[in-house]
Amino acid sequence: MKRDKDYTLWLLLNRTQKKMEELRKMELRPHGITTAEALALFSIESIGNVATPAEISRRMFRKPHTVSTLLLRMENRGLVNRDHNLNRENLVGITLTDKGQRDYRASLKRESIHRVISSLSEEERRQLVACLEKLRETASQLGLEWRLKGEAA
């Protein structure tokens, strides 16, 4: 059977991402936060003022119901507050609590990521960025094409 080089490359990308995520989980474990919580904290902090679940969802590249569940868990753990008193009655604002701020600052220590990425030269980094952006754009375009085909059927 002939080897599928595209699939082999996809597997390598997938395994690399999983290994890096595993390192990140180990790095965050002493702080009691997950990688998803760290990403949510970062997203909320970078949005500033009052973040909405929809905006957090867009920043995290996650589905809204997934982010809503995550935010509820984070609220129960005392990391975020939900403010239901925004201009529109169905709009919820999300802010970090003091504990959320502390965990956000702890999550900024990204030694695992830096140590892995620093194994690349500056030129290798530029090439990797260009390649990954091209792959992401192609995947996005293909996803749009498939969605449009599904709607036309």
N, C-alpha and C positions, 0 to 999 in steps of 0.2 A: 504494500500500500504506500502510495506517495505521501510524503509529509506535507502538511498544509502550513506553509511558512507564515501566512497571515495569522492563522489561529495560534501558532507557536509564539509569535510576537505578542499577540493579545494576552496569552497566558502569562508571559513574562511581565507585561505591564500590570496585570491583575495581581500577580504574586508579589511584585515589588510594592505595590500600593498596600497590600495586606500586611506585609512585613513592616513597613513604615508605620502603619496604623497600630500594629501590635506594640512597637517600640513606644509610640505616643501614649498608648493606654498604660503601659508600665510606668511611664514618666508622670502621668497624671494621677495614678492610683494613690500615692501618698497624700494627695490633696482631696481625695474622695470625690473626684469629678470624672465624668466620662468624656470621650472625645466629642460626642454630640453636644454635651453641655458646654464644653470649652468653646466650641464653634458658635453656639447660641450666645454665650456671654460676649464673645468677640463681636458678633453681629449686632447685638443690642448696643454695646458700647460704641461701635463705629457709626451706627445710625444716629446716635445722640438724641437729645430731647426725649421724646416718648416714641418708642418703637412700636409698631403694630405687628401682630402675628403674620399678616400677609407680607409685609416688608422683610421680616426675619426669614420667612419661608423662601422668598426670592433670593436673599443673600446666601442662604445655606444650601440652595439647590435641592430643597426637600419639598415634598407635598404638604399643603397646608394642614391636613389632618394629622400628619406625623409631627409637625412642629407644634400643633395645639396640644397633643398628648405630652410631648417633651416639656412644653412650658408649664403645663399643669403639674407635672412631676417636679419641675424646678421650683414652682411656687410652693408646693407641699414641703420641699426641703429648705425653704427660706432663702432661695437665691434670687427670686424675682417677685415683683408685685404686679398685679393686674389692676389697671385703673379703668373702671367702666363709666367714668364720668367725663368722657371726651365730647366734642361738639356733636357728633352723631351718636344716637342711642345704641347702635349696633357695633360701634367701634370700640375696641379694647386697646389700651396702651400698656406697654410692658416696660418696666424700669428695674434696674438692678437694686437689690437691697445692699446693706453694708456687707453682709456675708457674700453676696454675689460679686461685689466689687473686690473683695479679698481674693475670692476664687479666680476672678478674671485676671488680677495681677499675677497670681501664682501660675495661671495658664500661659502667661507671656514668656515664661522660661521654656524655650523650645530647643533644648540642647540636642535631643534625639534627631530632630529635623535638621538642625545645623550640621551635626556631625555626619549625617548621611550625605547631605547635599554638598558639603565641603569636599567630598571625595572627587568632585568634578572640577575641572579647570573652568576659568571664565568662558573660554570658547565652547567647551562642552555644554555649559549651562545655556549659553545663547542658542546653540544648536538644538538642545533638548526643548527649550521654550518654544522655538519656532516649529519644531516637529509636533509637539503636543497641541499647540494652538491650531495647527493645520488639521490634525486628527479630530480635535473637538469640533471645529467648524464643519468638517465633512460629516461627522456623526450628527450634528445638529441639523444640517441640511437634509440628510437622509431621513432623519426622524420626521421632519416637516413634510417631506415628500410622501412618506408612508402614512402619515396622518391624513393628508389630503386625498390619497388613494382610498383610504378607509371611508372618508366622508362621501366620496364620489360613488362608492359601491352601493 
